């Protein structure tokens, strides 16, 4: 039970960190002169990419066992 909680927490941390890195690194939407529409689209896209990436990485990991 403890390891399952750790795995879920780790997946959440990886998801959030990857989304933030894409948001600030690729889209550069954290700057002050970015419009609200750009920030919104970048947030949805970056966390969407992060969710898809980690979904496939975790499913590949568990299917590989």
C-alpha positions, 0 to 999 in steps of 0.5 A: 500500500505504501509503495502504491502511494509513493508511485502515485505521488511520483507520477503526479510530481513528474506530471507537474514538473514536466508540464511546468518545464514545457510551459516555461521552456518551450512556450515561454508563456510565463513572461510578463508580456504574454497575453492571457489567451497565450498563457491559457493555450500554453497551459492546456497544451503543455500539461496535455503533452505532459499527461500523454507522455507520462501516460504512455511511459507509465503504461509501457513500464507496467506492461513491460513487467 
